[in-house]
Structures are given as C-alpha cells and as structure tokens.
Amino acid sequence: MIEFQFFRGCPHSEKTLKNLMSLVVEGFLKENEIVIKEVSDPETAQKLKFLGSPTILVDGYDIYTERLPETFNFSCRIYNLNGLQTGVLPKEFIKTQIEKLKARVR
C-alpha cells in the first residue's frame, strides 16, 4: 500500500501528489494501491507519526528515509535530493523508491 500524507496549505503537496498519480497514468501503480490521508492537526500528526507534508509511505516505510517513522512533525517537509533542497518529490525519485521498498519489504 502507498500512503500519501499531507496537510492543506503546504505548497509542495499538490505537485508531489500529481507526480505520484502520474505513475498511475503510466501503469506503474494502480489507483486502488494509493491511500490519500489528510493530516489536519498536530494531534493527528503525532498519532500517525506524520513526518511532514508531503510524506509518501510504502507499506509503512517512508520513501525518503527508507525507515518506519518514529517521530512526528506537523510542518512542510524539505528534502535534500542530489545536493538540492526541494519540497516536491520528483516522479522518478518516487518510482525508484517505491520499487526499492517494495522489493525490500516483501
């Protein structure tokens, strides 16, 4: 299962979700494999161990850290990819990490 977590108002969530959903259009993922979960407050963030917006989990594992979340953060998330900071996860990064985590988890 792929879980997309976000909160409203984060400017990076919409673009990252678009990149994730483009993998459905390409046939890499099925739409029913993806759960979209809005995190509306810090209490929910703590309960879910939400790492920030946006977050993509593959069978519970964060695609960026490749680990199960242990803490929580109710803020916009910034990623360091190839030496550049961004809040938007690129489609190819998402695809590569999903492949890697699915192979590892199974």
C-alpha positions in Angstrom: 0.0 0.0 0.0 1.1 3.5 -0.8 0.0 6.2 1.6 0.2 9.9 0.6 0.1 12.1 3.7 -0.3 15.9 3.6 -1.9 18.9 5.2 -3.8 21.7 3.5 -1.7 24.8 2.9 1.6 23.0 2.2 2.7 24.4 -1.2 4.5 21.1 -2.1 1.8 18.6 -1.5 -0.2 19.2 -4.7 2.8 18.9 -7.0 4.1 15.8 -5.2 0.6 14.1 -5.4 0.5 14.9 -9.1 3.9 13.2 -9.6 2.7 10.2 -7.6 -0.6 10.0 -9.5 1.2 10.2 -12.9 2.6 6.8 -12.0 -1.0 5.5 -12.1 -1.5 7.0 -15.6 1.7 5.4 -16.7 0.6 2.0 -15.4 3.3 1.7 -12.8 0.8 1.8 -9.9 -2.9 1.0 -9.6 -5.2 3.7 -8.2 -6.5 1.3 -5.5 -2.9 0.9 -4.2 -2.9 4.6 -3.1 -4.5 6.0 0.0 -4.6 9.8 0.4 -4.6 10.9 4.0 -5.1 14.5 5.1 -3.4 15.3 8.5 -5.5 18.1 9.9 -3.8 18.9 13.3 -0.7 18.2 15.5 -2.6 15.6 17.5 -3.3 13.5 14.4 0.3 14.1 13.2 1.5 12.6 16.5 -0.9 9.6 16.3 0.2 8.8 12.7 3.9 9.6 13.3 3.5 12.0 10.4 6.9 13.2 9.2 5.6 16.4 7.5 3.9 17.4 4.3 4.1 15.7 1.9 5.1 12.2 3.0 4.8 9.1 1.0 4.8 5.7 2.8 5.3 2.3 1.2 3.9 -0.4 3.4 4.6 2.0 6.3 8.1 2.9 5.3 9.0 6.5 4.4 10.3 6.7 0.8 12.8 9.3 1.8 14.4 7.8 4.9 13.5 4.2 4.0 12.6 3.6 7.6 9.4 3.3 9.6 8.5 6.7 11.1 9.4 7.1 14.8 8.7 10.7 15.5 6.3 13.3 14.1 6.4 16.7 12.6 3.5 19.0 11.6 5.2 21.2 9.1 6.1 21.3 5.4 8.8 18.9 4.6 12.1 19.7 2.8 14.1 17.0 1.1 17.7 17.0 0.1 18.0 15.3 -3.3 21.2 15.2 -5.2 22.5 18.1 -3.2 19.5 20.3 -3.8 16.8 21.2 -1.4 13.2 20.8 -2.5 9.7 20.3 -1.0 8.5 18.4 -4.1 9.4 14.8 -4.7 10.1 14.2 -8.4 8.2 11.4 -10.2 11.4 9.4 -10.9 12.5 9.5 -7.3 9.1 8.3 -6.2 9.1 5.5 -8.7 12.7 4.3 -7.8 12.0 4.4 -4.1 8.7 2.5 -4.4 10.5 -0.2 -6.4 13.2 -0.4 -3.8 10.9 -0.5 -0.8 8.5 -3.0 -2.3 11.4 -5.3 -3.1 12.8 -5.0 0.4 9.5 -5.3 2.3 8.4 -8.5 0.5 
